[in-house]
Amino acid sequence: MRYTISYVSTVSPDLSETDIADLMSYVKQHNNFLDITGILIYSDGNFLQVLEGEKETVKILFERIKKDPRHYNIIKMLDKEIKDNAFSKYHSSFTVISGHYSHTELQQFLKKEENYNPEHFKSISYLTQKFMKLL
Ligand SMILES: Cc1cc2nc3c(=O)[nH]c(=O)nc-3n(C[C@H](O)[C@H](O)[C@H](O)COP(=O)(O)O)c2cc1C
């Protein structure tokens, strides 16, 4: 059974654009290594992240992320099992997007979620589009 945790948070004021870009590239690379799929969006001083993967891996990772001083006000929105889909991890890599110029990446991510995790798709689609102020 795969597992998902999703949250929003506020970026620390002393983080520069370069720090954020560095974080995004680290997260993408490390999550692909950990077999974690999902998305990290940075927009208007806030993060929204969806982590999907093996339950223990997701839970341990979230505990580490919560302690990271680069963000605060962490509000968890989803914490639940998702239907195991043997295909999902082979068809997606972790997505990172920043700002308002990333609609294409978001649409591609949502398309994959719709195909491989149709039940999970509804809540993810709502949360991410609301966060990006598209709804
Ligand atoms: C908003 C935010 C999201 C993060 N997401 C991830 C993530 O998905 N995967 C990851 O490995 N690290 C993520 N990190 C970084 C971790 O908090 C941590 O710095 C990193 O895993 C290295 O941990 P270590 O220094 O204990 O080895 C994130 C950090 C922030 C601020």
The ligand as an SDF file (V2000), in Angstrom:
LIG
                    3D

 31 33  0  0  0  0  0  0  0  0999 V2000
    9.7290   22.7750    2.0750 C   0  0  0  0  0  0  0  0  0  0  0  0
   10.7430   21.6710    2.1810 C   0  0  0  0  0  0  0  0  0  0  0  0
   10.4960   20.4620    1.5410 C   0  0  0  0  0  0  0  0  0  0  0  0
   11.4300   19.4320    1.5990 C   0  0  0  0  0  0  0  0  0  0  0  0
   11.1580   18.2580    0.9610 N   0  0  0  0  0  0  0  0  0  0  0  0
   12.0590   17.2650    0.9850 C   0  0  0  0  0  0  0  0  0  0  0  0
   11.7980   16.0540    0.3090 C   0  0  0  0  0  0  0  0  0  0  0  0
   10.7390   15.8590   -0.2740 O   0  0  0  0  0  0  0  0  0  0  0  0
   12.7610   15.0980    0.3180 N   0  0  0  0  0  0  0  0  0  0  0  0
   13.9680   15.2690    0.9610 C   0  0  0  0  0  0  0  0  0  0  0  0
   14.7960   14.3750    0.9350 O   0  0  0  0  0  0  0  0  0  0  0  0
   14.2210   16.4090    1.6220 N   0  0  0  0  0  0  0  0  0  0  0  0
   13.3060   17.4030    1.6520 C   0  0  0  0  0  0  0  0  0  0  0  0
   13.5740   18.5780    2.3050 N   0  0  0  0  0  0  0  0  0  0  0  0
   14.8760   18.7110    2.9600 C   0  0  0  0  0  0  0  0  0  0  0  0
   14.8830   18.0160    4.3290 C   0  0  0  0  0  0  0  0  0  0  0  0
   14.1880   18.8210    5.2630 O   0  0  0  0  0  0  0  0  0  0  0  0
   16.3390   17.7950    4.7990 C   0  0  0  0  0  0  0  0  0  0  0  0
   17.0320   18.9850    4.8130 O   0  0  0  0  0  0  0  0  0  0  0  0
   17.0590   16.8390    3.8860 C   0  0  0  0  0  0  0  0  0  0  0  0
   16.3210   15.6620    3.7390 O   0  0  0  0  0  0  0  0  0  0  0  0
   18.4690   16.4920    4.4200 C   0  0  0  0  0  0  0  0  0  0  0  0
   18.3680   15.9770    5.6750 O   0  0  0  0  0  0  0  0  0  0  0  0
   19.6600   15.7050    6.5610 P   0  0  0  0  0  0  0  0  0  0  0  0
   20.4120   17.0160    6.5850 O   0  0  0  0  0  0  0  0  0  0  0  0
   19.1100   15.3030    7.9020 O   0  0  0  0  0  0  0  0  0  0  0  0
   20.3940   14.6270    5.8500 O   0  0  0  0  0  0  0  0  0  0  0  0
   12.6440   19.6150    2.2990 C   0  0  0  0  0  0  0  0  0  0  0  0
   12.8780   20.8160    2.9600 C   0  0  0  0  0  0  0  0  0  0  0  0
   11.9390   21.8490    2.9020 C   0  0  0  0  0  0  0  0  0  0  0  0
   12.2100   23.1440    3.6070 C   0  0  0  0  0  0  0  0  0  0  0  0
  1  2  1  0
  2  3  1  0
  2 30  2  0
  3  4  2  0
  4  5  1  0
  4 28  1  0
  5  6  2  0
  6  7  1  0
  6 13  1  0
  7  8  2  0
  7  9  1  0
  9 10  1  0
 10 11  2  0
 10 12  1  0
 12 13  2  0
 13 14  1  0
 14 15  1  0
 14 28  1  0
 15 16  1  0
 16 17  1  0
 16 18  1  0
 18 19  1  0
 18 20  1  0
 20 21  1  0
 20 22  1  0
 22 23  1  0
 23 24  1  0
 24 25  2  0
 24 26  1  0
 24 27  1  0
 28 29  2  0
 29 30  1  0
 30 31  1  0
M  END
$$$$
